[in-house]
């Protein structure tokens, strides 16, 4: 239950503060998990405690820097295939 609460809090941070659409949060976390080989629960904990709250609680500095880099890119504007319009991309 604690893991699910952490993931929900991470989703809330992504939508409220970083402009990620709620429907895209799970896919974004899964993508980052695949890219880093870190479980989604660990990504959520790093996002909440290390990045959001600023508490130095994680030993994996590479994971922290990875997430910081990805968060700086959100939301990325990318052209869609239809009529040259623009849409937010979460990668």
Secondary structure by P-SEA (a helix, b strand, c coil): caaaaaaaaaaaaaaacccccccaaaaaaaaaaaaccccaaaaaaaacccccccccccccaaaaaaaaaaaaaccbbbbccccbbbbbbcc
